[in-house]
Amino acid sequence: MFAAALAFFALLAPRAGAAQVSSVLGIPCTTQANGVQACIGDTAHRVKSWDGVPLDVNIWLPPASQNGPFPLLAYHHGWGGNKGGSGADPNRALDGYAVLSYTARGFGESCGSAASRAADPAGCARGWIHLDDARYEARDTQTLAGRLADLKLVKSHRIGVTGTSYGGGTSFILAGLKNRIMLPDGTLKRWRSPNGKKMKIRAAVPLWGWSDLAESLMPAGNTLDYLVDNPYGQRIGVAKQYQGLLYSVGAGSGFYAPPGGSPDITGWFARIQQGEPYDDALSRSILQEIQQYHSAYYLQELIPRRKQIRPAPILAYNSWIDDLFYADEPLRYRTLVKDRFPRAEFSLLFAAAAGHPRAGGPSPTELAAQTNEFFDRHLKGFAGRPLGIRTYTQACNGSPLMGPFDTRSWRAQTPGEVRASSPAPQTFTSAGGDPAVAAAVSVLSPACNTRPATVEPNTATYNLPTAIGNGYTMIGSPTVSARLAVSSSNAQIAARIWDVAPDGTQSFITRGALRPQAGTNRVVFQLHAQGWHFAPGHFPRIQLLGRDVPYQRASNGTFSITASEVQIRLPVRQLPTAAQVQRPLAPLDRDGSIARRHELAGS
């Protein structure tokens, strides 16, 4: 009788996490007019991470009338930012979510400002920026989520993560870790809360982030979007001048490690600025660390296949025209994941919308709705299905906004191909083409960049067929196959593709970079993926040149490159039955041989 009464009263009692809260993790909470409980941290109310570094944290909880524990949404801000710029939506608390936003270690009041370090000298002694390290920044999120789970405020297996740029890189890494943490020595261990609860990331939405930080900042041109395996390669690539801006922003708003600290971002930047050759021990060690700890693509590459796990479901968005983190970043990671784990959910949304400059052109505004649906489905069990791969084209100078184009696989986006061949040799040098054109297509140029059509001097230039009928629509990466005679190991190739219009203007579409070997070799490489419709009367023009300053760093020394036996393949949405459109040829490996491990149509 007594036991039955206890059971009856237990049913009447509120569940854990319900009712009014006065503070969470030492942060005072107040109730907003809409009932959301807001716990807004400051320098005096920071939360210690796993290694004692104090973090500036905001938490929003549902109104007291809602019973917890709740699924958790964790938001991550971009480089140089703070929790106020994370994109966190407190109104999601009205939908029954706990919402977390914090300033990443080394920025703002998480030891980034001098005042925040002075407020806790011991805690901030090593609270510098670790550059989205799986052992540090990712573990900070895991620590905060674990502590909230121990307070019975959040569900330990219902955690979603999202973020932009730097926060997008964190989100990719957290999805790859899923239910594990990475210790300082690189060991992967089962993720548990401080009180021993089993924890897991259930869904991730990385927004204009990276999966391979080395390829993003210093592209080597070793990746092909249809290959299953796309490692960076043995040769360090071409530095984007973007790095100077990023370094300055970080130095002005954050806390870099002092000499002897790791990562030594100041020392890394100084070495990159020295330029080629990048075959010294320091350069190789920088590349190794970036791959091992700062890039989701490689998180599981150093452990046996039998111990690898399927990442958490991912919905990734990147802008076609983002000169920092192109659409290639989630694309290559998706292909790898789907090969290892065919049943993994990994959806992609590509358009010309928000991102880093030059991103921001006209595009659909469905991203927020897609994000909410994705989290509701995985964290709350709502009905729905994966987006798959959805693309739109860029609208610019007669190229209309087209889409959505929905497919299950990347390969299915483009059943056709437009090709051009040029056996005759063309030579270009390290002096590059027209400096005025290079300046006009810098990262600060307009999203829709149109100028008079010219054939620049000192470039190898190739025209593809002029569009007839209804035109043709490129989705993906233009592929260049060529025999290259390269005079120096310090050489580099900058590639651009333009849409040349009948009125004598040309619009910039996308670019690429390659670090070729010295000598004569058959090479296959790609420009960055893009979505673009070539209207009737328009034609694609591809340039190869030896310099693209100020977008990328000029090579040390001089060189010349002769390209011959060139073939260009443009992936298009039209079927091979359309005018000018052919059936795609067999995919090529990087050396021009037939690729054996390429993406399958149904993946």
Secondary structure, DSSP 8 states (H G I E B T S, - for coil): -HHHHHHHHHHHS--TT-S--SEETTEEEEE-TTS-EEEE--TTS-EE-TTS-EE-EEEEE--TTS-S-EEEEEEE--TT--GGGS---GGGGGGT-EEEEE--TTBIIIIISHHHHHH-HHHHTT----SS-TTTHHHHHHHHHHHHHHTTSEEEEEEEEEEETHHHHHHHHHHHHTTEEE-TTS-EEE-B-TT--B--EEEEEEES--S-HHHHHS--S---TTBS-----SS----BTHHHHHHHHHHHHB----TT-SS-HHHHHHHHHH-S---SHHHHHHHHHHHHHS-GGGTTTTS-GGG------EEEEEETT-SSS-THHHHHHHHHHHHH-TT--EEEEEES-SSSTT---S----HHHHHHHHHHHHHH--S-----EEE----BTTB-----EEESSSGGG--EEEEEEE-S-EEEETT-S-HHHHHHTSTTS-SS-EEE----TTSEEEE-----TT-EEEEE--EEEEEEEES-TT--EEEEEEEE-TTSEEEEEEEEEE---SEEEEEEEE---EEEEE-TT-EEEEEEES--TTTB---SS--EEEEEEEEEEEEESS-TTSTT-B-----B-TTSSB-SSB--TT-
